[in-house]
Amino acid sequence: MKKIIGMAVLVLALSAGGAMANNGWGLYGAWWEGGDAFGPGFKLTFELVPALQFDFHLAYFNDVGDGDTDLSVTPLEFGLAMNIPVSDQLKFTVGGGPSYNFVDDGDADDEIGGYIGGSLEYSPYKDVALFVEARYIFLDAGDEDLNGPGLNAGLMVTW
């Protein structure tokens, strides 16, 4: 128990140096190679402790998969990300988490998946940030193997 408390105190002490706030919401465009699809997305981020944030993503992909499948997927993702400040205006994060995927094609069931990845966030102004996220998505929907890399890029409002 003492080791766990000691590690928790050490993590909090080491993470206290970050100057950027890690709260915000954003809109982005998303590309998903495994689903061969593009779509819009929404991101919500809350700082839990310095250097650790909770990320929520919601995106929509239409005509997902190989060929003309009429398969649409709406991933609802919940993740944790560790922040690594590079400068006052630049931040790198790495993290991942599970996803619940609303699958709509008439036959397929909703599926559980997940993602891992990293992002780079640039804040040219106090309450505005541009971000790019590279990720790997884990998802099998019915007969479709949708595992593969993805990219998100967009604009965040931060506080």
C-alpha angles and dihedrals in degrees: 000000000000090000092053093049091045092051091048092052090047093051092049093047094049093046096051093086098077112113099191121086112235100209124106152103129241149179122224148168116243134205121193118189095189090056093035088227147125126208149149124270145190126213131195121187131188127183111232097181128344108295094013124086139176114231127200120188130184120181138163126221122183126196093017122185137023118331126348100330103152085218117145124188128195109190118202106196131191118188149157122230132189115221122222110187112214096179138335090283103031129067133176121202133188126190149104146198149174127301136204109212121203103212119196122187101111095257110043123087125228110273139213116230140147147212142216127193153115138252142202118214124192120193110196090170133030099261102022130077137177116212142187122194125194114195146163115227124208113204138136113186113187107298093347120099101206099171112133150102125300141184131212123190127176154110128290134198107214137192 
